[in-house]
């Protein structure tokens, strides 16, 4: 609430807040593009490296059957 009162009396603060609020739309678009890129690389990584971890699925489901000394791949 104090920031709004300060922005009303201080012209530089008012212009800065106007600039910040005007860039929120572009920031939303950038965030959506970033999420799409992250999703694409997650799917790509799963397709490329997912087969390497299939042999550890039983270890995750049944840890008492582990013959790896209790270590998971990292």
Secondary structure, DSSP 4 states (H G I P E B T S, - for coil): -HHHHHHHH-HHHHHHHHHHHHTHHHHHHHHHHHHHHHHHHHHHHHHHHGGGGGGGHHHHH-GGG--STTPPP-
